[in-house]
Amino acid sequence: MQKNFGPGNNQNDQNPSQNGDFVKQETELARREGILEERERIISEKQREVDEHLADLEKKRKDLISKLEKSAAMSENDAQKLLLENVEKDLSSEISKRIKQSEDEIKLESDKRARELLAEAMLHGVTDFVAEFTTSQVELPDEEMKGRIIGKEGRNVRTFENATGVDVLMDETPGVLILSSFDPVRREIAKIALQRLMQDGRIQPQRIEEIVDSTRADVEKLMCQAGEDLCHEVNVYNLPSELICLLGRFKYRYSYGQNMIQHTLEETKIGIALAKLLGANVNIVRLGCLLHDIGKIVTEGDEGTHVEKGVQVAKKYGLPDAVINCIAEHHEDKPFSSVESIICYIADAISGARPGARREDVESYIKRIDDIEKIATSFEGVDKAFAVAAGREVRVIVFPDKISDDELPKLTHDIAQQISQEVMVPGQVKVTAIREVRAAEYTMTS
């Protein structure tokens, strides 16, 4: 069988048009590749030129820095420091102006705020408490009562003066009797006791002593109640009863003519208000203000100021150290240790220095009278001593079984000598020693 090898049966034969298209495509691709290669070459050359240029600039920069350092004789760090100093110097004037302006604004605002704080605190400290200044006058029902109070040969009035420690003055004013004593507590006891005696009607030595003793106990109760009222007024509770009664003695005590209860109440309220406004510890300020002058009515011990005595009292009753510091620092005897101490100091100054708070300086006068009485009672055989007539006379009551009549002149001489040496007294002080012996007997009944 013969195969036919005609042109239509050759598989390798292709269409001439297709071959032409392939050739065109290959030519176009070769052309584009050539263009890309040329662009890459140009970019490489430019990159090389840029790198060379940067390297040249860096070399020039280093050369310039080196030349500047050589010419200025300083390092780069020194140059930077010098530059900063010059800039700071140029700006220092402006900075100073800004600081001064800020300080002025702060000072103006702080002064304004401080005035607002103090005004608001003093507003809280306003009290309706009226100081009860103890009167020295006692009204009598009639003129006959004066004679009964004096008694036969002055026995009654002498017993009354010895028992109370006050001086009874009979002036020409009808229906009035004057009680004179530097100690307001004694004067109050004498006033109440005399009123009770006139109501009782039995005015004789033994009854006078009984009434005075019972009155003294009642006044102690009144002072304890006054101390409790003071504590409750400023929301202080659970203090020891002895400390409360000690505070109650403020009722009849005056400092520079200012009643101590009024001053303490006013100062404590101001201190509490300041503590709240300033964010301080209110309870510390409350106790510190309440007890800051507690040493003024402490009678135990002769040495130390009222601040030192107040610290001793606070330690005795185990009060917190922060409260003790408030007491110790309220007169700047010690540097302030806390903002609470400063607040107590400020509140005390506001209450004491406000117009009308204090009338007269009687502190030195009272201290002088106290010193005279303490000197007199320091002698052996002396029972009691009372300074009367504004400290011009001291009456000394002795134990009759320890001091005889013959020993009285020497005792009065020794007391007078010690007073003249230790106490600065204008004028003379008369020392009167009293020795009284009594005998009593009772009837027997079957």
Number of C-alpha atoms within 10 A of each C-alpha: 3 4 5 8 8 7 8 8 9 9 7 5 9 9 7 8 8 9 10 10 11 10 10 10 11 10 11 11 11 10 11 11 11 11 12 11 11 12 12 11 12 12 12 12 12 12 12 12 12 12 12 12 12 12 12 11 12 12 12 12 12 11 12 12 14 15 12 15 15 11 9 11 11 13 14 12 9 13 15 12 12 13 12 12 13 12 11 13 12 11 11 13 11 12 13 11 11 12 12 12 12 12 12 12 12 12 12 12 12 12 12 11 12 12 12 12 16 19 14 15 23 21 13 17 22 14 12 8 11 9 15 11 14 14 13 18 16 16 12 16 13 11 11 10 16 17 13 17 22 19 17 11 8 12 13 21 24 16 18 27 17 19 21 23 24 26 23 22 15 14 10 8 8 13 17 19 22 18 21 21 23 21 19 19 21 19 23 22 23 29 25 17 23 23 15 17 19 15 11 11 12 13 22 19 16 12 16 22 17 14 22 22 15 13 20 20 11 14 17 18 14 16 21 23 18 21 24 20 16 22 21 11 13 17 11 15 11 7 12 10 12 12 17 21 19 19 29 26 24 26 24 20 19 22 20 15 16 21 20 24 25 22 22 25 22 26 29 28 25 30 33 28 25 27 22 13 14 14 11 16 14 18 15 22 30 25 25 29 31 27 22 29 24 25 23 19 17 17 9 8 7 11 8 10 11 18 20 15 24 23 25 17 18 23 14 9 12 10 15 13 13 18 25 23 22 30 31 25 21 25 19 13 11 11 13 17 12 13 16 29 27 20 24 32 23 19 29 23 14 20 24 19 11 9 9 10 17 17 11 10 12 15 12 10 14 17 11 17 22 18 17 27 20 17 16 28 18 13 13 12 16 20 14 19 24 29 28 23 17 15 22 15 17 25 21 23 21 23 16 16 10 10 15 13 11 8 10 16 13 10 22 18 13 15 21 20 11 13 20 14 9 11 14 11 16 8 6 11 19 15 22 19 20 17 15 11 7 5 4 4 5 5 4 5 4 2
